[in-house]
Amino acid sequence: MSAPPYLPGHGLLAGRTAVVTAAAGAGIGGATARRFLEEGARVLVSDAHARRLKESALALADAFGPDRVTALACDVTDENQVAALFAHAERTHGGLDIVVNNAGLGGTAELTEMTDEQWTKILDVTLNGTFRCTRAALRSLKAAGRGGVVVNNASVVGWRAQRGQAHYAAAKAGVMALTRCAAVEAADYGVRVNAVAPSLAMHPHLAKVTSVELLAELTGKEAFGRYAEPWEIANVIVFLASGYSSYMTGEVVPVSSQHA
């Protein structure tokens, strides 16, 4: 089964300012930044890869106008860089309304062969980085006092076992728990915190770090017989960022066609 037609924007995020991490390239972050722009938002894109970020930001600015796209490199494992990212949003846009924590790092290693360095690196980017950015986002949104939304990118492996993914699964399960706890606290000042949990979204980086055999196996588990396009994940992130999900907080939404 092929992917459905690409949907046009409907102005769901008009007039709002969003920060999207790990937004360079053709993955979920890049697709989310583009969908947000199509829905009328201003977007501050960020990524640890400065060159790719610059290229992506220029392409988005060409398509949607330089007044709606800004960029700042940020390594989410560095607290000073995270603080600088949110300070940039305050200074450039006068604040923010939406934060999408998409930064994450994968890898494959059997647990008996996994090193402390492998474990720590995955956890620091995927879980600790989401924590740092969520903390910064909530501080900013709380001080502004006008509500807002945080959407975190988790994964179905936070629920479902997969060989060689103990570090990544633990990190994504942590993102889910962080999302729920942050949501309870942020509700006091009108901020919603939710997460998406994709199963398999294809993009060039995933293809580089995953074997053809494993991709075929994972695709075979999907009810539609295909992987998701990154923009299909981004569509759900748009929903969670928009007023259409106004009563949802602390939820982890699967974006998956996997067989039960």
Residue pairs with C-beta under 8 A, 6 or more apart in sequence:
1 224
1 225
1 226
2 226
3 226
3 228
3 229
3 232
4 232
6 231
7 235
8 38
9 35
9 38
9 39
9 40
10 39
11 39
11 40
12 39
12 40
12 238
12 241
12 242
12 243
12 244
13 36
13 39
13 40
13 41
13 98
13 238
13 241
13 242
14 39
14 40
14 41
15 40
15 41
16 40
16 41
16 42
16 97
16 98
16 241
17 41
17 42
17 43
17 44
17 89
17 93
17 94
17 95
17 96
17 97
17 98
18 33
18 36
18 41
18 42
18 43
18 44
18 96
18 97
18 98
18 99
18 100
18 241
19 43
19 44
19 46
19 85
19 86
19 89
19 96
19 98
19 99
19 100
19 137
20 29
20 32
20 33
20 36
20 43
20 44
20 45
20 46
20 99
20 100
20 102
21 29
21 46
21 47
21 74
21 76
21 85
21 100
21 101
21 102
21 103
21 129
21 133
22 29
22 46
22 47
22 48
22 76
22 102
22 103
22 104
23 29
23 30
23 32
23 33
23 43
23 45
23 46
23 47
23 53
23 56
23 102
24 30
24 45
24 47
24 49
24 52
24 53
24 55
24 56
25 47
25 49
25 52
25 56
25 203
25 204
25 205
26 203
26 204
26 230
27 102
27 201
27 203
27 204
27 205
27 206
27 230
28 102
28 153
28 198
28 201
28 203
28 230
28 233
28 234
28 237
29 45
29 47
29 100
29 102
29 103
30 56
30 230
31 229
31 230
31 231
31 233
31 234
32 100
32 102
32 233
32 234
32 237
32 238
33 43
33 45
33 56
33 60
34 60
34 63
34 231
34 234
35 231
35 234
35 235
35 237
35 238
36 43
36 98
36 238
36 241
37 43
37 60
37 63
37 64
37 68
37 69
38 64
39 238
39 242
41 68
41 97
41 98
42 67
42 68
42 69
42 70
42 93
43 60
43 68
43 69
43 70
44 70
44 71
44 72
44 85
44 88
44 89
44 92
44 93
44 96
45 53
45 56
45 57
45 60
45 69
45 70
45 71
46 53
46 71
46 72
46 73
46 74
46 85
47 53
47 56
47 73
47 74
47 103
48 73
48 74
48 75
48 76
48 103
49 73
50 73
53 71
53 73
54 71
56 71
57 69
57 70
57 71
60 69
61 68
61 69
70 88
70 92
70 93
72 84
72 85
72 88
73 81
74 81
74 82
74 84
74 85
75 81
76 82
76 103
76 125
76 128
76 129
76 130
76 132
76 133
77 124
77 125
77 128
77 129
77 132
79 132
82 129
82 132
82 133
82 136
83 136
85 133
85 136
86 96
86 136
86 137
86 139
86 140
89 95
89 96
89 140
90 96
90 140
95 140
95 144
95 146
96 137
96 140
96 141
96 148
97 146
97 147
97 148
97 149
98 148
98 149
98 150
98 151
98 241
99 133
99 134
99 137
99 141
99 148
99 149
99 150
99 151
100 150
100 151
100 152
100 153
100 237
100 241
101 129
101 130
101 133
101 134
101 137
101 150
101 151
101 152
101 153
102 153
103 125
103 126
103 129
103 130
103 133
104 125
104 126
104 129
104 130
104 153
104 171
104 172
105 121
105 122
105 125
105 126
105 168
106 122
106 165
106 168
106 206
106 209
107 118
107 121
107 122
107 167
107 168
107 209
108 164
108 165
108 209
108 210
108 214
109 115
109 118
109 164
109 166
109 167
110 163
110 164
111 166
114 166
114 167
118 167
119 166
119 167
122 167
122 168
122 171
123 167
123 170
123 171
123 174
126 168
126 171
126 172
126 175
127 170
127 171
127 172
127 174
127 175
127 178
130 152
130 175
130 178
131 178
134 150
134 152
134 178
134 182
134 193
137 148
137 150
138 150
138 182
138 185
138 186
138 191
138 193
141 147
141 148
141 150
141 186
141 189
141 191
142 186
142 189
142 191
145 189
146 190
147 189
147 190
147 191
147 192
148 190
148 191
148 192
149 191
149 192
149 193
149 194
149 240
149 241
150 182
150 186
150 191
150 192
150 193
150 194
151 193
151 194
151 195
151 196
151 237
151 240
151 241
152 175
152 178
152 179
152 193
152 194
152 195
152 196
153 175
153 195
153 196
153 198
153 237
154 172
154 173
154 175
154 176
154 179
154 195
154 196
154 197
154 252
155 168
155 169
155 172
155 197
155 198
155 199
156 197
156 198
156 199
156 254
156 256
156 258
157 165
157 168
157 169
157 172
158 169
158 172
158 173
158 174
158 175
158 176
158 197
158 252
159 173
159 197
160 258
161 169
162 169
172 197
175 195
176 195
176 197
176 252
179 193
179 194
179 195
179 250
179 252
180 250
180 252
182 193
183 192
183 193
183 194
183 249
183 250
183 251
184 250
186 192
186 193
186 249
187 249
192 240
192 245
192 246
192 248
192 249
193 249
193 250
194 240
194 245
194 248
194 249
194 250
194 251
194 252
194 253
195 251
195 252
195 253
196 233
196 236
196 237
196 240
196 252
196 253
196 254
196 255
197 252
197 253
197 254
197 255
197 256
198 228
198 233
198 254
198 255
198 256
199 218
199 221
199 222
199 228
199 254
199 255
199 256
199 257
199 258
200 215
200 218
200 219
200 222
200 227
200 228
200 256
201 227
201 228
201 229
201 230
201 232
201 233
201 255
202 215
202 227
202 228
202 229
202 230
203 230
206 215
207 215
215 227
218 227
219 225
219 226
219 227
221 258
221 259
222 256
222 257
222 258
222 259
223 257
223 258
223 259
224 257
228 255
228 257
232 255
233 255
236 253
236 255
239 245
240 248
240 253
